[in-house]
């Protein structure tokens, strides 16, 4: 069976569309994902502008701004790519099923974890001191 022309490169087709895929579903997950992806692109372009100082102000500002615009557009279109958007919609649906702890339970659990970490660090420190003194007494360390 022959493939339709539009099905050969679905990513290229989605990149040049203007519509949103399943607009009202998974909004929070999609917005958060877009913010992180776009922030990474803009931060990378900002750092690139510092590397282009020796080429003059035109290249220092124009190239990173153009790359940032293209990168943000690709990020926006990527979250509307059907397979990725469906994944983000499913993630948000699963996150809505999670039973989140109360503030008091979270605080008590955090205290227990921190106490355990410090206790284990202290035990490992004691083991290190004991082994170091034993090995140096034997003339090895």
N, C-alpha and C positions, 0 to 999 in steps of 0.2 A: 504494500500500500504506500503510495507516495505521500510525502509530507507536504502540508500546505506551506506556501512561501513565508507566512508570518510566524510559523512555528519553528523555523530553523534557528533563529536567534531571538529568543524571547526577551533576553536582557536588553538588547539594543532596542527592541520595540517598546519596552517599558520605559527606557530612559528618555524617549522622545514623546511620551504621552503627557498630557496635562492633567488627566483625571486621577482621582484617588480610588484605591482598591478597598472595598468594604469600609467606607468612610467612617461609620459610627461604631465600628467594633475595634476593641483593643486600643483605644485612644491613649491611655496612660502609658502602656508599654511602648507604643510606637513613638510617642512624643519624647519619652525618656531616652529611647534608643537613638532617635534623631539628634537629640541634644548632645549626647555623648559622642556620636560619630562626627557631627558638624563641629563640635568643640575641638575634637582631635585634629580635624582638617585645618581649622582656623589657627590653632596653636602651631601646627607644623608650618603653615604659611608665614606666620609671624616670625618663627625662628629662621625661616628661609630669608626673610627680609634682612636680618642681621648678617647673613652670610654673603649677601649681594651688595654690601656697602661699597666695595671697590669698583663696581661697575657703574656707579652713578645713581642719582636719585630716581631716574626714569625706570631703570631695571629693578632698583631696590623696592619700589612701591607698586609699579604696574604689574610685574610678573606675579608676585605673591597675591595681589588682589584678584587678578584674573584666575589664578589657580584656586583661590579660596572660593570664588563664585562658582566655578565649575565643580569643585569638590563638594560644596554644600548642595548644589543641585543633584549631584550623583547620590549623596546621602539621602536626600528627600525622596528621590525616585527609588532608591534601594529599599526603603521601608514600605514602599508600595508594590514591590515585586511580589507577585501572588504567593509563592512558596514561603518567602520570608515573612510577609504580612500574616499569613495563616499561622506560622509558628509564633509570632508575637501575640496574635489573638489568643492562641491556645495557652501561652504563658500567662497572660493576664487572667484568663478564665481559671487557671490552676491557682494563681495567687489569691484570687477571691475565695477559694476554698480553704485557705490556710487559717488555722485558728491562732491568732497572735497572742502572746502572753501579755498580762497586765503589766503596768509599770513596776509594781511591787515585786512581782515574780521575776521580772527581768533584772531588777536591781539585786535581788537575793542570789540569783543564778550567776550574775557577774561577779559578785563578792566571792562566791564559792570557787569559781574558775580562777580568779586572781590569786586567792589564797593557795590553791593547789599549785599554780605555776610558781609562786614564790617559794613554797615549801620544797618543791622538786628542785628548784635552782639552788636553794640552800643545801639540800642533800648532795647534789652533784658537786657543789663547792667543797663540802667536807670531804667527799671521796677524793677529790683532786688534791686537797691539802694533805690528806693521809698518805696517798700514793706517792706524792712528791717527797714527803719527809722520809718514807720508807725507802724509796729508791735512792735518795741522796745519802741516807745513812749507810746503805750498802755500797755506795760509791759508783752507782750506775748513772745517776742523774746529776 
